[in-house]
Amino acid sequence: MPVVIVEMWEGRTEEQKEKLIKGITRAFEEIGVKPEWLNIIIHDVPKSNWGVR
């Protein structure tokens, strides 16, 4: 059961995050991972909490 963790600055819309999830899911399907096996976690991090700019 693969787990993909995406750390990114906050501010993306729900629609943008859904597109990201669909793209990641398609990429894993191409290597034989069924969508129901995949877990994707998105961490929206405030820019003020990001140490590298």
mmCIF entry with sequence, helices, sheets and N, C-alpha, C, O atoms, coordinates in Angstrom:
data_MODEL
# 
_entry.id   MODEL 
# 
_entity.id                         1 
_entity.type                       polymer 
_entity.pdbx_number_of_molecules   1 
# 
_entity_poly.entity_id                      1 
_entity_poly.type                           'polypeptide(L)' 
_entity_poly.nstd_linkage                   no 
_entity_poly.nstd_monomer                   no 
_entity_poly.pdbx_seq_one_letter_code       MPVVIVEMWEGRTEEQKEKLIKGITRAFEEIGVKPEWLNIIIHDVPKSNWGVR 
_entity_poly.pdbx_seq_one_letter_code_can   MPVVIVEMWEGRTEEQKEKLIKGITRAFEEIGVKPEWLNIIIHDVPKSNWGVR 
_entity_poly.pdbx_strand_id                 A 
# 
loop_
_entity_poly_seq.entity_id 
_entity_poly_seq.num 
_entity_poly_seq.mon_id 
_entity_poly_seq.hetero 
1 1  MET n 
1 2  PRO n 
1 3  VAL n 
1 4  VAL n 
1 5  ILE n 
1 6  VAL n 
1 7  GLU n 
1 8  MET n 
1 9  TRP n 
1 10 GLU n 
1 11 GLY n 
1 12 ARG n 
1 13 THR n 
1 14 GLU n 
1 15 GLU n 
1 16 GLN n 
1 17 LYS n 
1 18 GLU n 
1 19 LYS n 
1 20 LEU n 
1 21 ILE n 
1 22 LYS n 
1 23 GLY n 
1 24 ILE n 
1 25 THR n 
1 26 ARG n 
1 27 ALA n 
1 28 PHE n 
1 29 GLU n 
1 30 GLU n 
1 31 ILE n 
1 32 GLY n 
1 33 VAL n 
1 34 LYS n 
1 35 PRO n 
1 36 GLU n 
1 37 TRP n 
1 38 LEU n 
1 39 ASN n 
1 40 ILE n 
1 41 ILE n 
1 42 ILE n 
1 43 HIS n 
1 44 ASP n 
1 45 VAL n 
1 46 PRO n 
1 47 LYS n 
1 48 SER n 
1 49 ASN n 
1 50 TRP n 
1 51 GLY n 
1 52 VAL n 
1 53 ARG n 
# 
_struct_asym.id          A 
_struct_asym.entity_id   1 
# 
loop_
_struct_conf.conf_type_id 
_struct_conf.id 
_struct_conf.pdbx_PDB_helix_id 
_struct_conf.beg_label_comp_id 
_struct_conf.beg_label_asym_id 
_struct_conf.beg_label_seq_id 
_struct_conf.pdbx_beg_PDB_ins_code 
_struct_conf.end_label_comp_id 
_struct_conf.end_label_asym_id 
_struct_conf.end_label_seq_id 
_struct_conf.pdbx_end_PDB_ins_code 
_struct_conf.beg_auth_comp_id 
_struct_conf.beg_auth_asym_id 
_struct_conf.beg_auth_seq_id 
_struct_conf.end_auth_comp_id 
_struct_conf.end_auth_asym_id 
_struct_conf.end_auth_seq_id 
_struct_conf.pdbx_PDB_helix_class 
_struct_conf.details 
_struct_conf.pdbx_PDB_helix_length 
HELX_P HELX_P1 AA1 GLU A 14 ? GLU A 30 ? GLU A 14 GLU A 30 1 ? 17 
HELX_P HELX_P2 AA2 PRO A 35 ? TRP A 37 ? PRO A 35 TRP A 37 5 ? 3  
HELX_P HELX_P3 AA3 LYS A 47 ? ASN A 49 ? LYS A 47 ASN A 49 5 ? 3  
# 
_struct_conf_type.id          HELX_P 
_struct_conf_type.criteria    ? 
_struct_conf_type.reference   ? 
# 
_struct_sheet.id               AA1 
_struct_sheet.type             ? 
_struct_sheet.number_strands   2 
_struct_sheet.details          ? 
# 
_struct_sheet_order.sheet_id     AA1 
_struct_sheet_order.range_id_1   1 
_struct_sheet_order.range_id_2   2 
_struct_sheet_order.offset       ? 
_struct_sheet_order.sense        parallel 
# 
loop_
_struct_sheet_range.sheet_id 
_struct_sheet_range.id 
_struct_sheet_range.beg_label_comp_id 
_struct_sheet_range.beg_label_asym_id 
_struct_sheet_range.beg_label_seq_id 
_struct_sheet_range.pdbx_beg_PDB_ins_code 
_struct_sheet_range.end_label_comp_id 
_struct_sheet_range.end_label_asym_id 
_struct_sheet_range.end_label_seq_id 
_struct_sheet_range.pdbx_end_PDB_ins_code 
_struct_sheet_range.beg_auth_comp_id 
_struct_sheet_range.beg_auth_asym_id 
_struct_sheet_range.beg_auth_seq_id 
_struct_sheet_range.end_auth_comp_id 
_struct_sheet_range.end_auth_asym_id 
_struct_sheet_range.end_auth_seq_id 
AA1 1 VAL A 3  ? TRP A 9  ? VAL A 3  TRP A 9  
AA1 2 ASN A 39 ? VAL A 45 ? ASN A 39 VAL A 45 
# 
loop_
_atom_site.group_PDB 
_atom_site.id 
_atom_site.type_symbol 
_atom_site.label_atom_id 
_atom_site.label_alt_id 
_atom_site.label_comp_id 
_atom_site.label_asym_id 
_atom_site.label_entity_id 
_atom_site.label_seq_id 
_atom_site.pdbx_PDB_ins_code 
_atom_site.Cartn_x 
_atom_site.Cartn_y 
_atom_site.Cartn_z 
_atom_site.occupancy 
_atom_site.B_iso_or_equiv 
_atom_site.pdbx_formal_charge 
_atom_site.auth_seq_id 
_atom_site.auth_comp_id 
_atom_site.auth_asym_id 
_atom_site.auth_atom_id 
_atom_site.pdbx_PDB_model_num 
ATOM 1   N N  . MET A 1 1  ? 0.846  -1.173 0.000   1.00 0.00 ? 1  MET A N  1 
ATOM 2   C CA . MET A 1 1  ? 0.000  0.000  0.000   1.00 0.00 ? 1  MET A CA 1 
ATOM 3   C C  . MET A 1 1  ? 0.896  1.242  0.000   1.00 0.00 ? 1  MET A C  1 
ATOM 4   O O  . MET A 1 1  ? 1.363  1.655  1.061   1.00 0.00 ? 1  MET A O  1 
ATOM 5   N N  . PRO A 1 2  ? 1.142  1.838  -1.157  1.00 0.00 ? 2  PRO A N  1 
ATOM 6   C CA . PRO A 1 2  ? 1.971  3.038  -1.224  1.00 0.00 ? 2  PRO A CA 1 
ATOM 7   C C  . PRO A 1 2  ? 1.293  4.234  -0.546  1.00 0.00 ? 2  PRO A C  1 
ATOM 8   O O  . PRO A 1 2  ? 0.075  4.406  -0.600  1.00 0.00 ? 2  PRO A O  1 
ATOM 9   N N  . VAL A 1 3  ? 2.129  5.042  0.086   1.00 0.00 ? 3  VAL A N  1 
ATOM 10  C CA . VAL A 1 3  ? 1.674  6.299  0.673   1.00 0.00 ? 3  VAL A CA 1 
ATOM 11  C C  . VAL A 1 3  ? 2.511  7.413  0.051   1.00 0.00 ? 3  VAL A C  1 
ATOM 12  O O  . VAL A 1 3  ? 3.740  7.385  0.115   1.00 0.00 ? 3  VAL A O  1 
ATOM 13  N N  . VAL A 1 4  ? 1.844  8.385  -0.547  1.00 0.00 ? 4  VAL A N  1 
ATOM 14  C CA . VAL A 1 4  ? 2.514  9.545  -1.129  1.00 0.00 ? 4  VAL A CA 1 
ATOM 15  C C  . VAL A 1 4  ? 2.187  10.740 -0.242  1.00 0.00 ? 4  VAL A C  1 
ATOM 16  O O  . VAL A 1 4  ? 1.020  11.053 -0.007  1.00 0.00 ? 4  VAL A O  1 
ATOM 17  N N  . ILE A 1 5  ? 3.231  11.402 0.247   1.00 0.00 ? 5  ILE A N  1 
ATOM 18  C CA . ILE A 1 5  ? 3.040  12.587 1.080   1.00 0.00 ? 5  ILE A CA 1 
ATOM 19  C C  . ILE A 1 5  ? 3.526  13.801 0.295   1.00 0.00 ? 5  ILE A C  1 
ATOM 20  O O  . ILE A 1 5  ? 4.684  13.868 -0.117  1.00 0.00 ? 5  ILE A O  1 
ATOM 21  N N  . VAL A 1 6  ? 2.628  14.752 0.098   1.00 0.00 ? 6  VAL A N  1 
ATOM 22  C CA . VAL A 1 6  ? 2.942  15.974 -0.644  1.00 0.00 ? 6  VAL A CA 1 
ATOM 23  C C  . VAL A 1 6  ? 3.002  17.119 0.359   1.00 0.00 ? 6  VAL A C  1 
ATOM 24  O O  . VAL A 1 6  ? 2.017  17.410 1.038   1.00 0.00 ? 6  VAL A O  1 
ATOM 25  N N  . GLU A 1 7  ? 4.159  17.766 0.450   1.00 0.00 ? 7  GLU A N  1 
ATOM 26  C CA . GLU A 1 7  ? 4.329  18.940 1.306   1.00 0.00 ? 7  GLU A CA 1 
ATOM 27  C C  . GLU A 1 7  ? 4.424  20.150 0.383   1.00 0.00 ? 7  GLU A C  1 
ATOM 28  O O  . GLU A 1 7  ? 5.327  20.227 -0.450  1.00 0.00 ? 7  GLU A O  1 
ATOM 29  N N  . MET A 1 8  ? 3.506  21.084 0.525   1.00 0.00 ? 8  MET A N  1 
ATOM 30  C CA . MET A 1 8  ? 3.530  22.258 -0.348  1.00 0.00 ? 8  MET A CA 1 
ATOM 31  C C  . MET A 1 8  ? 2.967  23.456 0.399   1.00 0.00 ? 8  MET A C  1 
ATOM 32  O O  . MET A 1 8  ? 2.267  23.327 1.403   1.00 0.00 ? 8  MET A O  1 
ATOM 33  N N  . TRP A 1 9  ? 3.305  24.632 -0.135  1.00 0.00 ? 9  TRP A N  1 
ATOM 34  C CA . TRP A 1 9  ? 2.762  25.846 0.462   1.00 0.00 ? 9  TRP A CA 1 
ATOM 35  C C  . TRP A 1 9  ? 1.248  25.849 0.350   1.00 0.00 ? 9  TRP A C  1 
ATOM 36  O O  . TRP A 1 9  ? 0.681  25.379 -0.636  1.00 0.00 ? 9  TRP A O  1 
ATOM 37  N N  . GLU A 1 10 ? 0.612  26.377 1.364   1.00 0.00 ? 10 GLU A N  1 
ATOM 38  C CA . GLU A 1 10 ? -0.844 26.491 1.339   1.00 0.00 ? 10 GLU A CA 1 
ATOM 39  C C  . GLU A 1 10 ? -1.281 27.474 0.257   1.00 0.00 ? 10 GLU A C  1 
ATOM 40  O O  . GLU A 1 10 ? -0.485 28.271 -0.240  1.00 0.00 ? 10 GLU A O  1 
ATOM 41  N N  . GLY A 1 11 ? -2.561 27.400 -0.096  1.00 0.00 ? 11 GLY A N  1 
ATOM 42  C CA . GLY A 1 11 ? -3.100 28.374 -1.036  1.00 0.00 ? 11 GLY A CA 1 
ATOM 43  C C  . GLY A 1 11 ? -3.707 27.771 -2.287  1.00 0.00 ? 11 GLY A C  1 
ATOM 44  O O  . GLY A 1 11 ? -4.341 28.479 -3.069  1.00 0.00 ? 11 GLY A O  1 
ATOM 45  N N  . ARG A 1 12 ? -3.522 26.467 -2.493  1.00 0.00 ? 12 ARG A N  1 
ATOM 46  C CA . ARG A 1 12 ? -4.130 25.847 -3.668  1.00 0.00 ? 12 ARG A CA 1 
ATOM 47  C C  . ARG A 1 12 ? -5.607 25.579 -3.401  1.00 0.00 ? 12 ARG A C  1 
ATOM 48  O O  . ARG A 1 12 ? -6.009 25.332 -2.264  1.00 0.00 ? 12 ARG A O  1 
ATOM 49  N N  . THR A 1 13 ? -6.399 25.630 -4.449  1.00 0.00 ? 13 THR A N  1 
ATOM 50  C CA . THR A 1 13 ? -7.829 25.373 -4.313  1.00 0.00 ? 13 THR A CA 1 
ATOM 51  C C  . THR A 1 13 ? -8.073 23.869 -4.202  1.00 0.00 ? 13 THR A C  1 
ATOM 52  O O  . THR A 1 13 ? -7.195 23.057 -4.493  1.00 0.00 ? 13 THR A O  1 
ATOM 53  N N  . GLU A 1 14 ? -9.277 23.523 -3.776  1.00 0.00 ? 14 GLU A N  1 
ATOM 54  C CA . GLU A 1 14 ? -9.656 22.108 -3.710  1.00 0.00 ? 14 GLU A CA 1 
ATOM 55  C C  . GLU A 1 14 ? -9.589 21.479 -5.101  1.00 0.00 ? 14 GLU A C  1 
ATOM 56  O O  . GLU A 1 14 ? -9.207 20.318 -5.243  1.00 0.00 ? 14 GLU A O  1 
ATOM 57  N N  . GLU A 1 15 ? -9.958 22.246 -6.123  1.00 0.00 ? 15 GLU A N  1 
ATOM 58  C CA . GLU A 1 15 ? -9.908 21.741 -7.499  1.00 0.00 ? 15 GLU A CA 1 
ATOM 59  C C  . GLU A 1 15 ? -8.467 21.442 -7.918  1.00 0.00 ? 15 GLU A C  1 
ATOM 60  O O  . GLU A 1 15 ? -8.207 20.426 -8.564  1.00 0.00 ? 15 GLU A O  1 
ATOM 61  N N  . GLN A 1 16 ? -7.537 22.317 -7.556  1.00 0.00 ? 16 GLN A N  1 
ATOM 62  C CA . GLN A 1 16 ? -6.129 22.090 -7.885  1.00 0.00 ? 16 GLN A CA 1 
ATOM 63  C C  . GLN A 1 16 ? -5.591 20.855 -7.167  1.00 0.00 ? 16 GLN A C  1 
ATOM 64  O O  . GLN A 1 16 ? -4.844 20.068 -7.748  1.00 0.00 ? 16 GLN A O  1 
ATOM 65  N N  . LYS A 1 17 ? -5.968 20.693 -5.923  1.00 0.00 ? 17 LYS A N  1 
ATOM 66  C CA . LYS A 1 17 ? -5.514 19.518 -5.175  1.00 0.00 ? 17 LYS A CA 1 
ATOM 67  C C  . LYS A 1 17 ? -6.110 18.241 -5.758  1.00 0.00 ? 17 LYS A C  1 
ATOM 68  O O  . LYS A 1 17 ? -5.443 17.207 -5.801  1.00 0.00 ? 17 LYS A O  1 
ATOM 69  N N  . GLU A 1 18 ? -7.343 18.305 -6.198  1.00 0.00 ? 18 GLU A N  1 
ATOM 70  C CA . GLU A 1 18 ? -7.972 17.135 -6.824  1.00 0.00 ? 18 GLU A CA 1 
ATOM 71  C C  . GLU A 1 18 ? -7.251 16.764 -8.115  1.00 0.00 ? 18 GLU A C  1 
ATOM 72  O O  . GLU A 1 18 ? -7.051 15.581 -8.390  1.00 0.00 ? 18 GLU A O  1 
ATOM 73  N N  . LYS A 1 19 ? -6.856 17.761 -8.914  1.00 0.00 ? 19 LYS A N  1 
ATOM 74  C CA . LYS A 1 19 ? -6.088 17.487 -10.135 1.00 0.00 ? 19 LYS A CA 1 
ATOM 75  C C  . LYS A 1 19 ? -4.753 16.835 -9.799  1.00 0.00 ? 19 LYS A C  1 
ATOM 76  O O  . LYS A 1 19 ? -4.320 15.913 -10.490 1.00 0.00 ? 19 LYS A O  1 
ATOM 77  N N  . LEU A 1 20 ? -4.105 17.307 -8.749  1.00 0.00 ? 20 LEU A N  1 
ATOM 78  C CA . LEU A 1 20 ? -2.843 16.725 -8.306  1.00 0.00 ? 20 LEU A CA 1 
ATOM 79  C C  . LEU A 1 20 ? -3.041 15.267 -7.900  1.00 0.00 ? 20 LEU A C  1 
ATOM 80  O O  . LEU A 1 20 ? -2.261 14.399 -8.293  1.00 0.00 ? 20 LEU A O  1 
ATOM 81  N N  . ILE A 1 21 ? -4.071 15.001 -7.125  1.00 0.00 ? 21 ILE A N  1 
ATOM 82  C CA . ILE A 1 21 ? -4.367 13.635 -6.688  1.00 0.00 ? 21 ILE A CA 1 
ATOM 83  C C  . ILE A 1 21 ? -4.629 12.735 -7.884  1.00 0.00 ? 21 ILE A C  1 
ATOM 84  O O  . ILE A 1 21 ? -4.131 11.610 -7.930  1.00 0.00 ? 21 ILE A O  1 
ATOM 85  N N  . LYS A 1 22 ? -5.401 13.211 -8.850  1.00 0.00 ? 22 LYS A N  1 
ATOM 86  C CA . LYS A 1 22 ? -5.679 12.409 -10.046 1.00 0.00 ? 22 LYS A CA 1 
ATOM 87  C C  . LYS A 1 22 ? -4.406 12.124 -10.834 1.00 0.00 ? 22 LYS A C  1 
ATOM 88  O O  . LYS A 1 22 ? -4.225 11.014 -11.335 1.00 0.00 ? 22 LYS A O  1 
ATOM 89  N N  . GLY A 1 23 ? -3.523 13.115 -10.949 1.00 0.00 ? 23 GLY A N  1 
ATOM 90  C CA . GLY A 1 23 ? -2.269 12.919 -11.675 1.00 0.00 ? 23 GLY A CA 1 
ATOM 91  C C  . GLY A 1 23 ? -1.357 11.914 -10.990 1.00 0.00 ? 23 GLY A C  1 
ATOM 92  O O  . GLY A 1 23 ? -0.764 11.059 -11.647 1.00 0.00 ? 23 GLY A O  1 
ATOM 93  N N  . ILE A 1 24 ? -1.246 12.016 -9.676  1.00 0.00 ? 24 ILE A N  1 
ATOM 94  C CA . ILE A 1 24 ? -0.430 11.059 -8.925  1.00 0.00 ? 24 ILE A CA 1 
ATOM 95  C C  . ILE A 1 24 ? -1.013 9.661  -9.062  1.00 0.00 ? 24 ILE A C  1 
ATOM 96  O O  . ILE A 1 24 ? -0.277 8.691  -9.248  1.00 0.00 ? 24 ILE A O  1 
ATOM 97  N N  . THR A 1 25 ? -2.325 9.559  -8.972  1.00 0.00 ? 25 THR A N  1 
ATOM 98  C CA . THR A 1 25 ? -2.987 8.259  -9.098  1.00 0.00 ? 25 THR A CA 1 
ATOM 99  C C  . THR A 1 25 ? -2.723 7.652  -10.467 1.00 0.00 ? 25 THR A C  1 
ATOM 100 O O  . THR A 1 25 ? -2.429 6.461  -10.563 1.00 0.00 ? 25 THR A O  1 
ATOM 101 N N  . ARG A 1 26 ? -2.823 8.449  -11.534 1.00 0.00 ? 26 ARG A N  1 
ATOM 102 C CA . ARG A 1 26 ? -2.546 7.945  -12.895 1.00 0.00 ? 26 ARG A CA 1 
ATOM 103 C C  . ARG A 1 26 ? -1.112 7.444  -13.013 1.00 0.00 ? 26 ARG A C  1 
ATOM 104 O O  . ARG A 1 26 ? -0.862 6.398  -13.612 1.00 0.00 ? 26 ARG A O  1 
ATOM 105 N N  . ALA A 1 27 ? -0.176 8.189  -12.446 1.00 0.00 ? 27 ALA A N  1 
ATOM 106 C CA . ALA A 1 27 ? 1.233  7.783  -12.510 1.00 0.00 ? 27 ALA A CA 1 
ATOM 107 C C  . ALA A 1 27 ? 1.439  6.434  -11.823 1.00 0.00 ? 27 ALA A C  1 
ATOM 108 O O  . ALA A 1 27 ? 2.181  5.592  -12.329 1.00 0.00 ? 27 ALA A O  1 
ATOM 109 N N  . PHE A 1 28 ? 0.804  6.224  -10.699 1.00 0.00 ? 28 PHE A N  1 
ATOM 110 C CA . PHE A 1 28 ? 0.947  4.947  -10.004 1.00 0.00 ? 28 PHE A CA 1 
ATOM 111 C C  . PHE A 1 28 ? 0.226  3.823  -10.742 1.00 0.00 ? 28 PHE A C  1 
ATOM 112 O O  . PHE A 1 28 ? 0.685  2.681  -10.730 1.00 0.00 ? 28 PHE A O  1 
ATOM 113 N N  . GLU A 1 29 ? -0.897 4.136  -11.380 1.00 0.00 ? 29 GLU A N  1 
ATOM 114 C CA . GLU A 1 29 ? -1.586 3.123  -12.185 1.00 0.00 ? 29 GLU A CA 1 
ATOM 115 C C  . GLU A 1 29 ? -0.690 2.623  -13.308 1.00 0.00 ? 29 GLU A C  1 
ATOM 116 O O  . GLU A 1 29 ? -0.728 1.442  -13.654 1.00 0.00 ? 29 GLU A O  1 
ATOM 117 N N  . GLU A 1 30 ? 0.120  3.515  -13.883 1.00 0.00 ? 30 GLU A N  1 
ATOM 118 C CA . GLU A 1 30 ? 1.020  3.139  -14.973 1.00 0.00 ? 30 GLU A CA 1 
ATOM 119 C C  . GLU A 1 30 ? 2.068  2.122  -14.536 1.00 0.00 ? 30 GLU A C  1 
ATOM 120 O O  . GLU A 1 30 ? 2.613  1.399  -15.370 1.00 0.00 ? 30 GLU A O  1 
ATOM 121 N N  . ILE A 1 31 ? 2.353  2.062  -13.241 1.00 0.00 ? 31 ILE A N  1 
ATOM 122 C CA . ILE A 1 31 ? 3.322  1.073  -12.765 1.00 0.00 ? 31 ILE A CA 1 
ATOM 123 C C  . ILE A 1 31 ? 2.641  -0.089 -12.029 1.00 0.00 ? 31 ILE A C  1 
ATOM 124 O O  . ILE A 1 31 ? 3.281  -0.839 -11.293 1.00 0.00 ? 31 ILE A O  1 
ATOM 125 N N  . GLY A 1 32 ? 1.334  -0.216 -12.248 1.00 0.00 ? 32 GLY A N  1 
ATOM 126 C CA . GLY A 1 32 ? 0.614  -1.380 -11.757 1.00 0.00 ? 32 GLY A CA 1 
ATOM 127 C C  . GLY A 1 32 ? -0.006 -1.271 -10.377 1.00 0.00 ? 32 GLY A C  1 
ATOM 128 O O  . GLY A 1 32 ? -0.417 -2.280 -9.805  1.00 0.00 ? 32 GLY A O  1 
ATOM 129 N N  . VAL A 1 33 ? -0.082 -0.066 -9.833  1.00 0.00 ? 33 VAL A N  1 
ATOM 130 C CA . VAL A 1 33 ? -0.690 0.125  -8.518  1.00 0.00 ? 33 VAL A CA 1 
ATOM 131 C C  . VAL A 1 33 ? -2.159 0.490  -8.707  1.00 0.00 ? 33 VAL A C  1 
ATOM 132 O O  . VAL A 1 33 ? -2.482 1.466  -9.383  1.00 0.00 ? 33 VAL A O  1 
ATOM 133 N N  . LYS A 1 34 ? -3.041 -0.297 -8.107  1.00 0.00 ? 34 LYS A N  1 
ATOM 134 C CA . LYS A 1 34 ? -4.473 -0.009 -8.198  1.00 0.00 ? 34 LYS A CA 1 
ATOM 135 C C  . LYS A 1 34 ? -4.805 1.216  -7.339  1.00 0.00 ? 34 LYS A C  1 
ATOM 136 O O  . LYS A 1 34 ? -4.245 1.385  -6.255  1.00 0.00 ? 34 LYS A O  1 
ATOM 137 N N  . PRO A 1 35 ? -5.712 2.068  -7.822  1.00 0.00 ? 35 PRO A N  1 
ATOM 138 C CA . PRO A 1 35 ? -6.061 3.281  -7.068  1.00 0.00 ? 35 PRO A CA 1 
ATOM 139 C C  . PRO A 1 35 ? -6.483 3.000  -5.623  1.00 0.00 ? 35 PRO A C  1 
ATOM 140 O O  . PRO A 1 35 ? -6.175 3.782  -4.723  1.00 0.00 ? 35 PRO A O  1 
ATOM 141 N N  . GLU A 1 36 ? -7.174 1.905  -5.405  1.00 0.00 ? 36 GLU A N  1 
ATOM 142 C CA . GLU A 1 36 ? -7.636 1.599  -4.045  1.00 0.00 ? 36 GLU A CA 1 
ATOM 143 C C  . GLU A 1 36 ? -6.489 1.214  -3.102  1.00 0.00 ? 36 GLU A C  1 
ATOM 144 O O  . GLU A 1 36 ? -6.676 1.161  -1.886  1.00 0.00 ? 36 GLU A O  1 
ATOM 145 N N  . TRP A 1 37 ? -5.315 0.948  -3.656  1.00 0.00 ? 37 TRP A N  1 
ATOM 146 C CA . TRP A 1 37 ? -4.139 0.638  -2.836  1.00 0.00 ? 37 TRP A CA 1 
ATOM 147 C C  . TRP A 1 37 ? -3.370 1.898  -2.441  1.00 0.00 ? 37 TRP A C  1 
ATOM 148 O O  . TRP A 1 37 ? -2.525 1.852  -1.546  1.00 0.00 ? 37 TRP A O  1 
ATOM 149 N N  . LEU A 1 38 ? -3.650 3.002  -3.089  1.00 0.00 ? 38 LEU A N  1 
ATOM 150 C CA . LEU A 1 38 ? -2.850 4.218  -2.955  1.00 0.00 ? 38 LEU A CA 1 
ATOM 151 C C  . LEU A 1 38 ? -3.450 5.173  -1.924  1.00 0.00 ? 38 LEU A C  1 
ATOM 152 O O  . LEU A 1 38 ? -4.658 5.405  -1.896  1.00 0.00 ? 38 LEU A O  1 
ATOM 153 N N  . ASN A 1 39 ? -2.585 5.712  -1.090  1.00 0.00 ? 39 ASN A N  1 
ATOM 154 C CA . ASN A 1 39 ? -2.978 6.755  -0.135  1.00 0.00 ? 39 ASN A CA 1 
ATOM 155 C C  . ASN A 1 39 ? -2.162 8.000  -0.437  1.00 0.00 ? 39 ASN A C  1 
ATOM 156 O O  . ASN A 1 39 ? -0.940 7.930  -0.567  1.00 0.00 ? 39 ASN A O  1 
ATOM 157 N N  . ILE A 1 40 ? -2.833 9.136  -0.549  1.00 0.00 ? 40 ILE A N  1 
ATOM 158 C CA . ILE A 1 40 ? -2.158 10.404 -0.828  1.00 0.00 ? 40 ILE A CA 1 
ATOM 159 C C  . ILE A 1 40 ? -2.514 11.378 0.287   1.00 0.00 ? 40 ILE A C  1 
ATOM 160 O O  . ILE A 1 40 ? -3.686 11.622 0.573   1.00 0.00 ? 40 ILE A O  1 
ATOM 161 N N  . ILE A 1 41 ? -1.480 11.926 0.906   1.00 0.00 ? 41 ILE A N  1 
ATOM 162 C CA . ILE A 1 41 ? -1.663 12.880 2.000   1.00 0.00 ? 41 ILE A CA 1 
ATOM 163 C C  . ILE A 1 41 ? -1.079 14.216 1.550   1.00 0.00 ? 41 ILE A C  1 
ATOM 164 O O  . ILE A 1 41 ? 0.075  14.285 1.127   1.00 0.00 ? 41 ILE A O  1 
ATOM 165 N N  . ILE A 1 42 ? -1.869 15.264 1.644   1.00 0.00 ? 42 ILE A N  1 
ATOM 166 C CA . ILE A 1 42 ? -1.394 16.598 1.279   1.00 0.00 ? 42 ILE A CA 1 
ATOM 167 C C  . ILE A 1 42 ? -1.284 17.437 2.544   1.00 0.00 ? 42 ILE A C  1 
ATOM 168 O O  . ILE A 1 42 ? -2.260 17.621 3.270   1.00 0.00 ? 42 ILE A O  1 
ATOM 169 N N  . HIS A 1 43 ? -0.083 17.941 2.795   1.00 0.00 ? 43 HIS A N  1 
ATOM 170 C CA . HIS A 1 43 ? 0.146  18.870 3.902   1.00 0.00 ? 43 HIS A CA 1 
ATOM 171 C C  . HIS A 1 43 ? 0.255  20.272 3.313   1.00 0.00 ? 43 HIS A C  1 
ATOM 172 O O  . HIS A 1 43 ? 1.197  20.566 2.578   1.00 0.00 ? 43 HIS A O  1 
ATOM 173 N N  . ASP A 1 44 ? -0.694 21.125 3.630   1.00 0.00 ? 44 ASP A N  1 
ATOM 174 C CA . ASP A 1 44 ? -0.644 22.532 3.228   1.00 0.00 ? 44 ASP A CA 1 
ATOM 175 C C  . ASP A 1 44 ? 0.104  23.296 4.313   1.00 0.00 ? 44 ASP A C  1 
ATOM 176 O O  . ASP A 1 44 ? -0.413 23.501 5.411   1.00 0.00 ? 44 ASP A O  1 
ATOM 177 N N  . VAL A 1 45 ? 1.312  23.710 4.000   1.00 0.00 ? 45 VAL A N  1 
ATOM 178 C CA . VAL A 1 45 ? 2.169  24.364 4.983   1.00 0.00 ? 45 VAL A CA 1 
ATOM 179 C C  . VAL A 1 45 ? 2.161  25.876 4.742   1.00 0.00 ? 45 VAL A C  1 
ATOM 180 O O  . VAL A 1 45 ? 2.409  26.316 3.620   1.00 0.00 ? 45 VAL A O  1 
ATOM 181 N N  . PRO A 1 46 ? 1.882  26.677 5.773   1.00 0.00 ? 46 PRO A N  1 
ATOM 182 C CA . PRO A 1 46 ? 1.966  28.125 5.600   1.00 0.00 ? 46 PRO A CA 1 
ATOM 183 C C  . PRO A 1 46 ? 3.392  28.534 5.217   1.00 0.00 ? 46 PRO A C  1 
ATOM 184 O O  . PRO A 1 46 ? 4.361  27.974 5.730   1.00 0.00 ? 46 PRO A O  1 
ATOM 185 N N  . LYS A 1 47 ? 3.516  29.502 4.321   1.00 0.00 ? 47 LYS A N  1 
ATOM 186 C CA . LYS A 1 47 ? 4.849  29.958 3.904   1.00 0.00 ? 47 LYS A CA 1 
ATOM 187 C C  . LYS A 1 47 ? 5.683  30.415 5.095   1.00 0.00 ? 47 LYS A C  1 
ATOM 188 O O  . LYS A 1 47 ? 6.906  30.281 5.085   1.00 0.00 ? 47 LYS A O  1 
ATOM 189 N N  . SER A 1 48 ? 5.034  30.947 6.108   1.00 0.00 ? 48 SER A N  1 
ATOM 190 C CA . SER A 1 48 ? 5.767  31.407 7.294   1.00 0.00 ? 48 SER A CA 1 
ATOM 191 C C  . SER A 1 48 ? 6.403  30.253 8.063   1.00 0.00 ? 48 SER A C  1 
ATOM 192 O O  . SER A 1 48 ? 7.291  30.474 8.886   1.00 0.00 ? 48 SER A O  1 
ATOM 193 N N  . ASN A 1 49 ? 5.955  29.025 7.802   1.00 0.00 ? 49 ASN A N  1 
ATOM 194 C CA . ASN A 1 49 ? 6.518  27.849 8.467   1.00 0.00 ? 49 ASN A CA 1 
ATOM 195 C C  . ASN A 1 49 ? 7.515  27.109 7.587   1.00 0.00 ? 49 ASN A C  1 
ATOM 196 O O  . ASN A 1 49 ? 7.985  26.035 7.963   1.00 0.00 ? 49 ASN A O  1 
ATOM 197 N N  . TRP A 1 50 ? 7.842  27.656 6.436   1.00 0.00 ? 50 TRP A N  1 
ATOM 198 C CA . TRP A 1 50 ? 8.754  27.017 5.492   1.00 0.00 ? 50 TRP A CA 1 
ATOM 199 C C  . TRP A 1 50 ? 10.123 27.663 5.653   1.00 0.00 ? 50 TRP A C  1 
ATOM 200 O O  . TRP A 1 50 ? 10.247 28.881 5.528   1.00 0.00 ? 50 TRP A O  1 
ATOM 201 N N  . GLY A 1 51 ? 11.151 26.866 5.928   1.00 0.00 ? 51 GLY A N  1 
ATOM 202 C CA . GLY A 1 51 ? 12.461 27.417 6.246   1.00 0.00 ? 51 GLY A CA 1 
ATOM 203 C C  . GLY A 1 51 ? 13.307 27.798 5.048   1.00 0.00 ? 51 GLY A C  1 
ATOM 204 O O  . GLY A 1 51 ? 14.169 28.669 5.165   1.00 0.00 ? 51 GLY A O  1 
ATOM 205 N N  . VAL A 1 52 ? 13.090 27.176 3.900   1.00 0.00 ? 52 VAL A N  1 
ATOM 206 C CA . VAL A 1 52 ? 13.904 27.438 2.716   1.00 0.00 ? 52 VAL A CA 1 
ATOM 207 C C  . VAL A 1 52 ? 13.051 28.177 1.707   1.00 0.00 ? 52 VAL A C  1 
ATOM 208 O O  . VAL A 1 52 ? 11.920 27.773 1.437   1.00 0.00 ? 52 VAL A O  1 
ATOM 209 N N  . ARG A 1 53 ? 13.578 29.256 1.145   1.00 0.00 ? 53 ARG A N  1 
ATOM 210 C CA . ARG A 1 53 ? 12.807 30.023 0.153   1.00 0.00 ? 53 ARG A CA 1 
ATOM 211 C C  . ARG A 1 53 ? 13.573 30.131 -1.122  1.00 0.00 ? 53 ARG A C  1 
ATOM 212 O O  . ARG A 1 53 ? 13.095 30.738 -2.080  1.00 0.00 ? 53 ARG A O  1 
# 
